[in-house]
């Protein structure tokens, strides 16, 4: 009899991208032998919210353990084959996986991109009114502030045909009036398993007259 399992690969979700509820399905393994497949779900929640976690309508808050050195708790639960549901109003990260006699599978049950938030700020040598306004032919300093500190690499496309710029803070001069879409590509690193996302917003470029007193 072959032992359970086979190599499988997980793509991990950032802990900041927690879901509140999701429906997921366990995998079906097809092989040359009748397989006795066992399916499991690993959940990660914020410590103190374990009691709000339900799986298929049943509270599973009593099954969690603390992740050492963090404010997170985890549990590993055996789940039935087919469609399952899990929820926690304060957020959760989940991974489902299973093993048969010659095969295995595993995947993240989902992630919320709503928690990947960014803010931008612009500085000029004089005051400019409006949140997303740039000054024609004036150098502005642009800075992106991610909620998740794991995003460390940033590439800026200002939408005006200029060469993209890299860095958390960059300078730029718009030379034509109009409305431009600025696209910032943010990543957690340069490796194959690093996360990458885009942040987009529109900029109105206007001519600002200054009065000397």
PAFI-176703 format. One line per 2 residues: their letters; for each residue x, y, z of N, C-alpha, C. Coordinates in steps of 0.1 Angstrom, whole numbers, plus 5000, padded with zeros to 4 digits. Atoms other than C-alpha are relative to their C-alpha. Layout:
a> X,Y,Z,X,Y,Z,X,Y,Z ~ ...
This chain:
xx> 5008,4988,5000,5000,5000,5000,5009,5012,5000 ~ 4992,4987,5001,5014,5034,4990,4997,5009,5011
xx> 5003,4990,4989,5017,5060,5018,4992,5011,4994 ~ 5008,4988,5004,4994,5090,5017,5010,5011,4996
xx> 4994,4987,5004,5005,5121,4999,5009,4999,4988 ~ 4992,4997,5011,5025,5135,4971,5004,5015,5000
xx> 4997,4986,5000,5042,5168,4965,4989,5009,4995 ~ 5010,4989,5004,5019,5199,4963,5005,5013,5004
xx> 4995,4987,4998,5024,5236,4962,4989,5010,5004 ~ 5009,4990,4995,5007,5264,4981,5005,5014,4996
xx> 4997,4986,5001,5006,5301,4972,4994,5007,5012 ~ 5005,4994,4987,5003,5319,5006,4994,5014,4997
xx> 5006,4986,5000,4980,5349,5010,5006,5008,5011 ~ 4996,4991,4989,4992,5379,5029,4990,5000,5011
xx> 5009,5000,4989,4977,5379,5064,4991,5012,5001 ~ 5009,4988,5000,4963,5414,5058,4988,4998,4991
xx> 5011,5001,5010,4940,5401,5030,4990,4990,5005 ~ 5009,5009,4994,4916,5384,5053,4986,5001,4994
xx> 5014,5001,5004,4881,5372,5042,4991,5000,5012 ~ 5010,5001,4989,4849,5375,5063,4992,4987,4998
xx> 5007,5013,5002,4832,5345,5047,5003,4996,4985 ~ 4998,5005,5013,4836,5322,5017,4995,4986,4999
xx> 5004,5014,5003,4823,5290,5001,5011,4994,4992 ~ 4990,5006,5008,4849,5266,4989,4997,4985,4998
xx> 5002,5014,5003,4851,5230,4975,5013,4993,5002 ~ 4988,5009,4999,4875,5202,4984,5003,4994,4987
xx> 4996,5005,5013,4894,5186,4956,4997,4985,4999 ~ 5003,5014,5003,4887,5153,4939,5013,4995,4993
xx> 4988,5006,5005,4918,5132,4932,4997,4988,4991 ~ 5003,5011,5010,4918,5108,4902,5014,4993,4998
xx> 4988,5008,5002,4944,5080,4901,4997,4986,4996 ~ 5001,5013,5005,4950,5045,4892,4995,4990,5011
xx> 5004,5009,4989,4939,5031,4926,4988,5007,5007 ~ 5011,4995,4992,4908,5035,4948,5007,5008,5012
xx> 4993,4991,4990,4919,5064,4971,4991,5004,5012 ~ 5007,4996,4988,4908,5070,5007,5006,5014,5003
xx> 4995,4987,4999,4912,5108,5006,4995,5007,5013 ~ 5003,4992,4988,4913,5130,5037,5002,5014,4997
xx> 4999,4986,5003,4906,5167,5034,5001,5008,5013 ~ 4998,4992,4988,4917,5193,5059,5000,5015,4996
xx> 5000,4985,5001,4913,5231,5064,5008,5006,5011 ~ 4993,4992,4990,4938,5253,5082,4996,5014,4999
xx> 5005,4987,4999,4925,5286,5094,5009,5009,5008 ~ 4992,4990,4993,4943,5317,5106,4991,5012,5003
xx> 5008,4989,4997,4924,5344,5125,5007,5009,5011 ~ 4994,4992,4990,4932,5373,5148,4996,4995,5014
xx> 5002,5005,4987,4936,5363,5184,4989,5008,5007 ~ 5011,4993,4994,4905,5371,5204,4987,4999,4992
xx> 5012,5002,5009,4881,5364,5175,4997,4986,4997 ~ 5001,5014,5003,4884,5326,5175,4985,4996,5001
xx> 5013,5005,4997,4849,5322,5190,4990,5005,4990 ~ 5009,4995,5010,4833,5340,5160,5002,4992,4987
xx> 4997,5008,5012,4846,5313,5135,4990,4989,4999 ~ 5009,5011,5003,4820,5289,5120,5004,4993,4987
xx> 4998,5009,5011,4825,5260,5096,4987,4992,4997 ~ 5013,5007,5004,4794,5247,5078,4989,5002,5011
xx> 5010,4997,4990,4773,5265,5104,5003,4997,5014 ~ 4997,5004,4987,4790,5251,5134,5012,5008,5005
xx> 4989,4993,4994,4812,5271,5158,5012,4991,5002 ~ 4988,5008,4998,4848,5259,5158,5010,5008,5008
xx> 4991,4991,4993,4863,5286,5180,5008,4993,5011 ~ 4993,5007,4990,4874,5261,5206,5012,4992,4996
xx> 4989,5008,5005,4899,5244,5183,5013,5007,4997 ~ 4988,4991,5004,4924,5273,5179,5011,4999,5010
xx> 4988,4999,4991,4959,5276,5193,5007,5013,4995 ~ 4993,4987,5003,4981,5308,5195,5012,4997,4991
xx> 4987,5000,5007,5008,5314,5169,5010,5007,5008 ~ 4990,4994,4991,5039,5320,5190,5005,5013,4995
xx> 4994,4987,5004,5051,5356,5189,4991,5009,4992 ~ 5008,4991,5009,5021,5370,5170,4986,5002,5008
xx> 5014,4999,4994,4985,5381,5177,4990,4993,4991 ~ 5008,5008,5009,4972,5354,5154,4998,4986,5007
xx> 5003,5013,4995,4956,5320,5162,4997,4991,4988 ~ 5002,5009,5011,4953,5289,5140,4993,4987,5004
xx> 5005,5013,4998,4935,5256,5137,5001,4992,4988 ~ 5001,5009,5011,4935,5225,5115,4988,4991,5002
xx> 5013,5008,4999,4901,5208,5109,4998,4991,4988 ~ 5004,5009,5011,4891,5178,5089,4987,5004,4995
xx> 5013,4995,5007,4864,5187,5064,4995,4989,4991 ~ 5005,5011,5009,4841,5165,5043,5002,5004,4986
xx> 4999,4998,5015,4844,5161,5005,4988,5008,4996 ~ 5011,4993,5005,4823,5186,4986,5001,5015,5003
xx> 5000,4985,4997,4812,5222,4992,4999,5003,5015 ~ 5000,4996,4986,4819,5238,5025,5000,5015,5001
xx> 5000,4985,4998,4815,5273,5040,5007,5003,5013 ~ 4993,4995,4988,4835,5292,5066,4999,5015,5001
xx> 5002,4986,4998,4831,5326,5082,5006,5004,5013 ~ 4996,4993,4988,4845,5350,5108,4998,5015,4997
xx> 5002,4986,5003,4832,5386,5108,5012,5009,5002 ~ 4988,4992,4997,4866,5398,5120,5011,4997,4990
xx> 4990,5003,5010,4885,5381,5092,5006,4987,5002 ~ 4993,5013,5000,4902,5348,5083,5008,4998,4988
xx> 4992,5005,5011,4928,5333,5061,4999,4984,5000 ~ 5002,5015,5000,4923,5296,5050,5007,4993,4988
xx> 4994,5009,5010,4940,5268,5031,4994,4986,5001 ~ 5005,5014,5000,4924,5235,5021,5009,4991,4993
xx> 4991,5010,5006,4943,5204,5012,4996,4986,5003 ~ 5004,5014,4998,4940,5167,5009,5010,4990,4994
xx> 4990,5010,5004,4960,5135,5004,4993,4987,4997 ~ 5004,5014,5003,4953,5102,4987,5012,4991,5000
xx> 4989,5010,5000,4974,5071,4982,5012,5004,4991 ~ 4990,4996,5010,4993,5086,4952,4999,5014,4996
xx> 5001,4986,5004,4982,5122,4949,4996,5009,5012 ~ 5004,4990,4989,4976,5154,4969,4997,5013,4993
xx> 5003,4987,5005,4963,5189,4964,5000,5010,5011 ~ 5000,4990,4989,4963,5222,4983,4998,5014,4993
xx> 5001,4987,5005,4952,5258,4977,4994,5009,5010 ~ 5006,4990,4991,4942,5290,4994,4986,5002,4996
xx> 5015,5000,5003,4904,5293,4997,4996,5014,4995 ~ 5003,4987,5005,4906,5330,4988,5007,5011,5008
xx> 4993,4988,4994,4919,5365,4997,4992,5012,4997 ~ 5008,4988,5003,4903,5399,5000,5010,5011,4996
xx> 4991,4989,5005,4920,5426,4979,4996,5014,5006 ~ 5005,4987,4994,4899,5453,4998,5010,5005,5011
xx> 4991,4996,4989,4926,5452,5025,5013,5004,4995 ~ 4987,4994,5005,4954,5462,5002,4997,5014,4996
xx> 5004,4986,5002,4950,5499,5006,5013,5008,4999 ~ 4989,4991,5001,4973,5527,4996,4995,5014,5001
xx> 5003,4985,5000,4974,5565,5001,5012,5006,4993 ~ 4989,4992,5006,4994,5590,4981,4999,5014,5005
xx> 4999,4986,4997,5005,5625,4989,5010,5007,4991 ~ 4992,4992,5009,5020,5653,4968,5004,5013,5007
xx> 4996,4988,4994,5041,5682,4979,5006,5009,4989 ~ 4995,4990,5008,5048,5714,4960,5006,5011,5009
xx> 4994,4989,4992,5067,5746,4971,4990,5010,5004 ~ 5011,4991,4996,5033,5763,4974,4988,4992,5002
xx> 5013,5007,4996,4998,5754,4985,4992,4997,4987 ~ 5009,5004,5011,4976,5735,4959,4987,4995,5006
xx> 5013,5005,4995,4939,5730,4965,4996,4988,4992 ~ 5005,5012,5007,4923,5697,4956,5009,4988,5003
xx> 4993,5012,4996,4932,5661,4965,5009,4994,4989 ~ 4992,5006,5011,4944,5649,4930,5002,5010,4989
xx> 4997,4989,5009,4956,5681,4914,5015,5001,4999 ~ 4986,4998,5002,4990,5685,4898,5002,5013,4993
xx> 4998,4986,5005,5006,5718,4887,5009,4998,4987 ~ 4993,5000,5013,5017,5723,4851,5014,5006,5001
xx> 4986,4996,5001,5055,5726,4846,5006,5003,5014 ~ 4994,4998,4986,5061,5725,4884,5004,4986,5005
xx> 4996,5013,4994,5081,5697,4901,4992,4997,5012 ~ 5007,5005,4988,5060,5677,4926,5007,4988,5005
xx> 4995,5012,4993,5072,5651,4951,4988,4991,5003 ~ 5011,5009,4998,5049,5621,4951,5005,4988,5009
xx> 4996,5011,4990,5049,5595,4979,4988,4991,5002 ~ 5011,5010,4998,5029,5563,4983,5002,4994,5014
xx> 5000,5005,4986,5020,5550,5018,4991,4988,5000 ~ 5008,5012,4999,5009,5514,5019,4996,4996,5014
xx> 5004,5005,4987,4989,5500,5047,5008,4988,5005 ~ 4993,5012,4997,5008,5467,5045,5015,5003,4998
xx> 4986,4997,5001,5045,5473,5052,5009,4990,4992 ~ 4993,5010,5008,5055,5442,5032,5002,5005,4986
xx> 4998,4995,5013,5051,5462,5000,5012,5010,5001 ~ 4987,4992,4999,5086,5477,4995,5005,5005,4987
xx> 4995,4996,5014,5091,5481,4957,4988,5007,4993 ~ 5011,4992,5006,5071,5507,4938,5005,5005,4986
xx> 4998,4995,5013,5070,5516,4901,4989,5010,4996 ~ 5010,4990,5003,5052,5548,4889,4999,5002,4985
xx> 5002,4996,5014,5037,5553,4855,4990,5012,5001 ~ 5008,4988,4999,5023,5589,4853,4990,5002,4989
xx> 5010,4999,5010,5003,5583,4822,5002,5010,4989 ~ 4998,4989,5009,5018,5611,4802,5011,4997,4990
xx> 4989,5004,5009,5043,5591,4781,5014,5001,5005 ~ 4987,4999,4994,5072,5597,4804,5005,4986,5005
xx> 4994,5013,4995,5096,5569,4816,4995,4998,5014 ~ 5004,5003,4987,5084,5551,4846,5011,5002,5010
xx> 4990,4997,4990,5101,5559,4879,4998,4990,5012 ~ 5001,5010,4989,5109,5536,4909,5003,5007,5013
xx> 4997,4995,4987,5108,5543,4946,4987,5003,5007 ~ 5011,4997,4992,5084,5550,4974,4996,5015,4999
xx> 5002,4986,5003,5089,5588,4968,5007,5004,4988 ~ 4993,4996,5012,5096,5602,4934,4995,5014,4996
xx> 5004,4986,5004,5095,5636,4917,4996,4999,4985 ~ 5004,5000,5013,5077,5644,4885,4995,5014,4996
xx> 5005,4988,5006,5068,5673,4862,4991,4997,4988 ~ 5009,5001,5011,5037,5673,4840,5002,5012,4991
xx> 4998,4989,5010,5043,5694,4808,4988,5003,4992 ~ 5012,4997,5007,5008,5693,4794,4988,4999,5009
xx> 5013,5000,4992,4974,5702,4809,4992,4988,4996 ~ 5009,5011,5003,4948,5675,4811,4998,4991,5011
xx> 5002,5010,4990,4937,5644,4830,5007,4988,4997 ~ 4992,5012,5003,4960,5615,4834,4997,4989,5011
xx> 5002,5012,4991,4957,5580,4850,5014,4996,5005 ~ 4987,5004,4994,4986,5573,4874,4999,4986,5004
xx> 5000,5014,4996,4994,5536,4879,5013,4997,5008 ~ 4989,5004,4992,5016,5525,4907,5000,4985,5002
xx> 4999,5014,4998,5028,5489,4907,5008,4997,5013 ~ 4993,5002,4988,5037,5477,4942,5002,4985,5002
xx> 4997,5014,4998,5054,5444,4951,5007,4999,5013 ~ 4993,5003,4987,5068,5427,4982,5014,4996,4998
xx> 4986,5004,5002,5101,5418,4966,5002,4997,4985 ~ 4997,5003,5014,5117,5404,4935,5000,4985,4997
xx> 5000,5014,5002,5113,5367,4940,4987,4995,4993 ~ 5011,5005,5008,5089,5344,4921,4988,4999,5008
xx> 5012,5002,4992,5066,5340,4951,4995,5013,5007 ~ 5004,4987,4994,5063,5377,4960,4987,5005,4994
xx> 5012,4995,5004,5030,5395,4958,5001,5013,4993 ~ 4999,4988,5008,5023,5423,4933,4985,5005,4998
xx> 5013,4994,5002,4993,5447,4930,5002,5014,4994 ~ 5000,4987,5006,4984,5479,4912,4991,5010,5007
xx> 5008,4989,4994,4970,5512,4926,4999,5011,4989 ~ 5002,4991,5011,4954,5536,4901,4992,5012,5005
xx> 5009,4989,4998,4940,5571,4903,5002,5011,4989 ~ 4999,4990,5010,4934,5601,4881,5005,5013,5006
xx> 4994,4987,4996,4953,5634,4882,4995,5011,4990 ~ 5003,4989,5008,4941,5667,4869,5012,5010,5000
xx> 4988,4991,5001,4970,5688,4857,4995,5014,4995 ~ 5005,4986,5003,4963,5726,4858,5011,5010,5001
xx> 4991,4989,4999,4981,5758,4854,4997,5009,5012 ~ 5002,4993,4987,4986,5775,4888,5008,5013,4999
xx> 4993,4988,4999,4994,5812,4889,5003,5004,5014 ~ 4997,4995,4986,5012,5826,4919,5001,5015,5000
xx> 5000,4986,4999,5010,5861,4931,5011,5004,5010 ~ 4990,4996,4991,5040,5878,4946,4996,5012,5008
x> 5005,4989,4991,5034,5901,4975,5013,5006,5007
